[in-house]
Amino acid sequence: MDGLNLHGWLPIRIWQAQDEWRVDWCWFGDRPLRQPFFREAVEEGLRLPFNQAFRRQTSLAVLTQWQQRSPGLAPSAFIFHASRCGSTLISQMLAQLDDHIVVSEPPALDALLRSSLAPGERAAAILGLLSAYGQVRGGGERRLVIKLDAWNIGELPLLRQCFADTPWLFLYRDPLEIAVSHLRRAGMHMTPGLLGPCALDDGAPFHDRESWIARRLGRLLQLGLEHCRERAGLALNYNELPGAVDGHLGDFFGLDALQRQAAFARIGQHAKQPAQAFVDDRQGKQAQASARLREQLEQWARAPYAALEQLRERASGLRR
C-alpha cells in the first residue's frame, strides 16, 4: 500500500475479467459532481486531456487499501426510488450545496450490489467504493448522499448490512404516471432482457408492454413498502416535492435555513435536463393512460401504492 495515491481519482466502473474483478478510475481533480447522473460526470471527465492520455485500472482490493489509507466520508443518506418520480430533483437540489457530495446512480455500485462476489468480499468492496466517492476533494465537503438505481431497492438489505445507521428514503408516485413515462421511453429495468437478473423479476413471460411494466412496477413498490416497514425508511410521495425540502425532508437531510434556500435555486429547472424549465406533467400522463394500462396497474401496482400512502400518512401524523 506504500505509495498508493488516488487523490482526485474516482471509480467509474467495476467489472469482472475472467476470474478477477477490476476497477476503472477517472481523474476528476477537485471538480464537483453537479450533473444529474454520475455517468454524465464520467462522460465529461473522460473528455479531459489528462484522461485522454492516462487511464488507471486496479484490482478490486485497491478499494479497501485506499479506504484504509484515506478514509472518505461515510454516507449521510441513501435515496431509493420507484423511477420517474422526482429523485433526480432531490439529488440536484442537494448537489447545489458546497458541503454535499451527491453521487447519482453510479454503475459501479450497482455492479457490486448485484455481483456474484462472496458476501464478505462484496461488503468490503462496497465500503471501499463509497469511501472513494466520499473523498474530500474540494475542501468543504461534509456529507455524502448516494442515489441508487430504481431496481436496487432489492439490494437494500445488503447495503444496510454495510451502513446500518445511515438514514434512507423511498420516493414514489402514482404508478399510472410512472408507467406512462416508461411507455414513452422505457428505462433499463422496464425493457425485457436489457438489465439482466434483478429483484424485480417475477418469472412471468413477456406478453405486452402494459402488463410487463405494471408487474415490474408493482414489484418495485411492494419491495419499497416492505423495506420501509421493516427497516425504518422514510416513505415520500412525489406530490410532496419540492415543498418537503423546506419541511420534513430538509430535516431528514439535516439542512439549515440557508441550505434550504440554496437548494431551492434548482426549482425552476428540469432535473434531468438543467437547461429546460420544469413543467408539471401529471395531468398529461393521466390523460394518456390506456384502459389496458389502467387495468394492469389496478391488478399489480395499486395495492402496494395505497399501502405506501397509508404508511406515509401515519408517519406524517406522528410528525405533527
C-alpha positions as CSV (number, residue, x, y, z in Angstrom):
1,M,0.0,0.0,0.0
2,D,3.0,2.3,0.3
3,G,2.9,5.0,-2.3
4,L,-0.8,4.4,-3.1
5,N,-2.2,7.8,-4.1
6,L,-5.7,8.1,-5.7
7,H,-6.4,11.7,-4.6
8,G,-8.6,13.3,-7.3
9,W,-9.5,9.9,-8.8
10,L,-13.0,8.3,-8.6
11,P,-14.0,4.7,-9.5
12,I,-16.2,4.7,-12.7
13,R,-16.6,1.0,-13.5
14,I,-16.2,-2.3,-11.7
15,W,-16.2,-5.4,-13.9
16,Q,-15.1,-9.0,-14.0
17,A,-12.2,-10.0,-16.3
18,Q,-12.2,-13.8,-16.2
19,D,-11.6,-14.7,-12.6
20,E,-10.5,-11.2,-11.4
21,W,-12.6,-8.2,-10.7
22,R,-11.1,-4.9,-11.9
23,V,-11.8,-1.2,-11.2
24,D,-11.5,1.6,-13.8
25,W,-10.8,5.1,-12.4
26,C,-11.2,8.6,-13.8
27,W,-9.3,11.7,-12.7
28,F,-11.7,14.4,-11.5
29,G,-9.3,16.6,-9.5
30,D,-11.4,18.9,-7.4
31,R,-14.3,19.1,-9.9
32,P,-17.6,18.8,-8.1
33,L,-20.3,16.3,-9.2
34,R,-23.1,18.6,-10.3
35,Q,-24.5,16.6,-13.2
36,P,-27.9,14.8,-12.9
37,F,-26.3,11.4,-13.2
38,F,-22.8,10.1,-12.3
39,R,-22.4,8.6,-15.8
40,E,-22.7,12.2,-17.3
41,A,-20.0,13.4,-15.0
42,V,-17.9,10.5,-16.2
43,E,-18.5,11.3,-19.8
44,E,-17.4,14.9,-19.2
45,G,-14.4,13.7,-17.2
46,L,-13.2,11.3,-19.8
47,R,-13.0,14.2,-22.3
48,L,-10.4,16.0,-20.2
49,P,-6.9,15.9,-21.9
50,F,-5.4,14.2,-18.9
51,N,-7.9,11.3,-19.0
52,Q,-7.4,11.1,-22.8
53,A,-3.7,10.5,-22.2
54,F,-3.8,8.5,-18.9
55,R,-6.1,5.8,-17.7
56,R,-5.9,4.0,-14.4
57,Q,-7.1,0.4,-13.7
58,T,-6.6,-1.5,-10.4
59,S,-7.7,-4.7,-8.7
60,L,-10.8,-4.7,-6.5
61,A,-8.6,-4.9,-3.4
62,V,-7.3,-1.4,-4.0
63,L,-10.7,0.0,-3.0
64,T,-10.1,-1.4,0.6
65,Q,-6.4,-0.3,0.5
66,W,-7.4,3.3,-0.4
67,Q,-10.1,3.4,2.2
68,Q,-7.5,2.4,4.9
69,R,-5.0,4.9,3.6
70,S,-7.5,7.8,3.1
71,P,-11.0,7.2,4.7
72,G,-13.7,9.1,3.0
73,L,-16.9,10.5,4.3
74,A,-19.5,7.9,5.4
75,P,-22.8,8.1,3.6
76,S,-25.2,10.5,5.3
77,A,-28.3,9.3,3.3
78,F,-29.4,6.9,0.7
79,I,-32.1,7.8,-1.9
80,F,-34.1,4.8,-3.2
81,H,-37.0,5.4,-5.6
82,A,-39.6,3.9,-7.9
83,S,-38.1,5.8,-11.0
84,R,-39.5,8.8,-12.8
85,C,-40.8,10.2,-9.5
86,G,-38.5,13.1,-8.5
87,S,-35.4,11.5,-7.1
88,T,-33.2,13.4,-9.6
89,L,-34.9,16.7,-8.5
90,I,-33.9,15.9,-4.9
91,S,-30.3,14.9,-5.8
92,Q,-29.9,18.0,-7.9
93,M,-31.2,20.3,-5.2
94,L,-28.6,18.8,-2.8
95,A,-25.9,19.0,-5.4
96,Q,-26.2,22.8,-5.2
97,L,-24.8,22.7,-1.7
98,D,-21.0,23.0,-1.5
99,D,-20.7,20.8,1.6
100,H,-22.6,17.9,-0.1
101,I,-21.1,15.2,-2.4
102,V,-24.0,13.7,-4.4
103,V,-23.4,10.6,-6.4
104,S,-26.3,9.7,-8.5
105,E,-26.8,6.1,-9.7
106,P,-23.1,5.1,-10.0
107,P,-22.9,2.0,-12.2
108,A,-20.0,0.6,-10.1
109,L,-22.2,0.4,-7.0
110,D,-25.0,-1.4,-9.0
111,A,-22.4,-3.8,-10.3
112,L,-21.2,-4.7,-6.8
113,L,-24.7,-5.0,-5.3
114,R,-25.8,-7.4,-8.0
115,S,-22.4,-9.3,-8.3
116,S,-21.6,-12.9,-7.6
117,L,-18.8,-12.0,-5.2
118,A,-18.7,-13.7,-1.8
119,P,-20.6,-11.8,0.8
120,G,-17.5,-10.7,2.8
121,E,-15.6,-9.6,-0.3
122,R,-18.6,-7.8,-1.7
123,A,-19.2,-5.9,1.5
124,A,-15.6,-4.8,1.7
125,A,-15.7,-3.6,-1.9
126,I,-18.9,-1.6,-1.2
127,L,-17.3,0.0,1.8
128,G,-14.2,0.9,-0.2
129,L,-16.2,2.2,-3.1
130,L,-18.3,4.6,-1.1
131,S,-15.2,5.7,0.8
132,A,-13.7,6.6,-2.5
133,Y,-16.7,8.6,-3.5
134,G,-16.7,10.3,-0.1
135,Q,-13.1,11.7,-0.5
136,V,-13.0,15.4,0.3
137,R,-11.6,16.9,-2.9
138,G,-12.8,20.5,-2.7
139,G,-12.1,21.0,0.9
140,G,-15.5,21.9,2.3
141,E,-17.5,18.6,1.8
142,R,-19.2,17.3,4.9
143,R,-21.9,15.0,3.7
144,L,-22.2,12.2,1.1
145,V,-25.5,11.3,-0.4
146,I,-25.9,8.3,-2.7
147,K,-28.9,7.9,-5.1
148,L,-29.3,4.4,-6.2
149,D,-30.9,2.9,-9.3
150,A,-34.6,2.1,-9.0
151,W,-34.1,-1.7,-9.1
152,N,-31.5,-1.5,-6.3
153,I,-34.4,-1.5,-3.8
154,G,-34.0,-5.3,-3.9
155,E,-30.4,-4.9,-2.6
156,L,-31.3,-2.5,0.3
157,P,-30.8,-5.2,3.0
158,L,-27.2,-5.8,1.7
159,L,-26.5,-2.1,1.8
160,R,-27.9,-1.8,5.3
161,Q,-25.5,-4.5,6.4
162,C,-22.7,-2.2,5.4
163,F,-24.3,1.0,6.7
164,A,-26.8,0.1,9.4
165,D,-27.2,3.6,10.8
166,T,-27.5,5.6,7.5
167,P,-31.0,7.0,7.0
168,W,-32.7,6.3,3.8
169,L,-35.8,7.2,1.9
170,F,-38.0,5.6,-0.7
171,L,-39.6,8.0,-3.2
172,Y,-42.6,7.0,-5.3
173,R,-45.6,8.5,-7.1
174,D,-48.9,7.4,-8.7
175,P,-48.0,4.2,-10.5
176,L,-50.0,5.3,-13.6
177,E,-47.8,8.4,-14.0
178,I,-44.6,6.3,-13.7
179,A,-45.9,3.7,-16.1
180,V,-46.8,6.3,-18.8
181,S,-43.3,7.7,-18.5
182,H,-41.8,4.3,-19.2
183,L,-44.2,3.6,-22.1
184,R,-43.0,6.8,-23.6
185,R,-39.3,6.0,-23.0
186,A,-38.6,2.8,-21.1
187,G,-35.9,2.6,-18.6
188,M,-33.4,-0.3,-18.4
189,H,-35.5,-2.2,-15.8
190,M,-38.7,-1.8,-17.8
191,T,-37.2,-3.2,-21.0
192,P,-37.2,-7.0,-21.3
193,G,-33.7,-8.6,-21.4
194,L,-31.8,-5.3,-21.1
195,L,-30.9,-5.2,-17.4
196,G,-30.2,-8.8,-16.5
197,P,-31.3,-10.6,-13.4
198,C,-32.6,-8.3,-10.7
199,A,-35.1,-8.3,-7.8
200,L,-37.9,-7.1,-10.0
201,D,-38.0,-10.4,-11.9
202,D,-41.1,-12.5,-11.2
203,G,-40.6,-15.3,-13.7
204,A,-43.6,-14.4,-15.8
205,P,-43.1,-14.3,-19.6
206,F,-43.5,-11.1,-21.6
207,H,-46.9,-10.6,-23.2
208,D,-47.3,-6.9,-23.8
209,R,-45.6,-3.7,-22.6
210,E,-48.5,-2.6,-20.4
211,S,-48.6,-5.8,-18.3
212,W,-44.8,-6.1,-18.2
213,I,-44.4,-2.5,-16.8
214,A,-47.3,-2.9,-14.4
215,R,-46.0,-6.1,-13.0
216,R,-42.4,-4.8,-12.6
217,L,-43.7,-1.5,-11.1
218,G,-45.9,-3.4,-8.7
219,R,-43.0,-5.5,-7.5
220,L,-40.8,-2.4,-7.1
221,L,-43.5,-0.6,-5.0
222,Q,-44.0,-3.8,-2.9
223,L,-40.3,-4.0,-2.1
224,G,-40.3,-0.4,-1.2
225,L,-43.2,-0.9,1.1
226,E,-41.8,-3.9,2.8
227,H,-38.4,-2.3,3.5
228,C,-40.0,0.9,4.7
229,R,-42.0,-1.1,7.2
230,E,-39.2,-3.3,8.3
231,R,-36.1,-1.0,8.1
232,A,-37.4,2.4,9.1
233,G,-37.3,4.1,5.7
234,L,-38.9,7.4,5.0
235,A,-41.8,7.0,2.5
236,L,-42.0,10.1,0.3
237,N,-44.6,10.8,-2.4
238,Y,-43.7,12.9,-5.5
239,N,-46.7,15.1,-4.6
240,E,-44.7,16.4,-1.6
241,L,-42.0,17.9,-3.8
242,P,-40.4,20.3,-3.8
243,G,-42.1,21.8,-0.7
244,A,-41.0,18.9,1.6
245,V,-37.3,20.1,1.2
246,D,-38.3,23.1,3.3
247,G,-40.0,20.9,5.8
248,H,-39.6,17.3,7.0
249,L,-37.3,16.3,4.0
250,G,-35.0,19.1,4.9
251,D,-35.0,17.8,8.4
252,F,-34.2,14.3,7.1
253,F,-31.1,15.6,5.3
254,G,-30.1,17.9,8.2
255,L,-30.3,21.1,6.1
256,D,-30.2,24.5,7.8
257,A,-32.2,27.5,6.6
258,L,-29.5,28.8,4.3
259,Q,-29.0,25.4,2.7
260,R,-32.7,25.0,2.1
261,Q,-32.7,28.4,0.4
262,A,-29.7,27.4,-1.8
263,A,-31.3,24.0,-2.7
264,F,-34.4,25.8,-3.9
265,A,-32.4,27.6,-6.5
266,R,-32.8,24.4,-8.7
267,I,-36.6,24.5,-8.6
268,G,-37.2,26.3,-11.9
269,Q,-35.1,23.9,-13.9
270,H,-35.9,20.4,-15.2
271,A,-33.9,18.0,-13.0
272,K,-32.7,15.7,-15.8
273,Q,-32.2,18.5,-18.4
274,P,-31.0,21.6,-16.4
275,A,-31.2,23.8,-19.5
276,Q,-35.0,23.3,-19.6
277,A,-37.7,24.8,-17.3
278,F,-39.5,22.3,-15.2
279,V,-43.1,21.6,-16.3
280,D,-45.6,19.6,-14.2
281,D,-46.6,16.6,-16.4
282,R,-49.0,14.8,-14.1
283,Q,-52.2,15.8,-15.9
284,G,-50.8,14.9,-19.3
285,K,-49.8,11.5,-18.1
286,Q,-53.1,10.8,-16.5
287,A,-54.9,11.7,-19.8
288,Q,-52.6,9.5,-21.9
289,A,-53.0,6.2,-20.0
290,S,-54.9,3.5,-21.9
291,A,-57.7,1.3,-20.5
292,R,-55.3,-1.7,-20.7
293,L,-52.7,0.1,-18.7
294,R,-55.2,1.1,-16.0
295,E,-56.5,-2.4,-15.7
296,Q,-53.0,-3.9,-15.3
297,L,-51.9,-1.3,-12.8
298,E,-55.1,-1.9,-10.8
299,Q,-54.1,-5.6,-10.6
300,W,-50.4,-5.3,-9.9
301,A,-49.5,-1.9,-8.5
302,R,-52.5,-0.2,-6.9
303,A,-52.4,-2.1,-3.6
304,P,-48.7,-1.5,-2.7
305,Y,-49.1,2.1,-3.7
306,A,-52.2,2.5,-1.4
307,A,-50.3,0.8,1.4
308,L,-47.3,3.2,1.0
309,E,-49.7,6.1,1.2
310,Q,-51.2,4.8,4.4
311,L,-47.7,4.3,5.9
312,R,-46.7,7.8,4.8
313,E,-49.8,9.4,6.2
314,R,-49.3,7.7,9.6
315,A,-45.8,8.9,9.8
316,S,-46.9,12.4,8.8
317,G,-49.4,12.3,11.7
318,L,-46.7,11.4,14.1
319,R,-44.6,14.4,13.0
320,R,-47.4,16.9,13.7
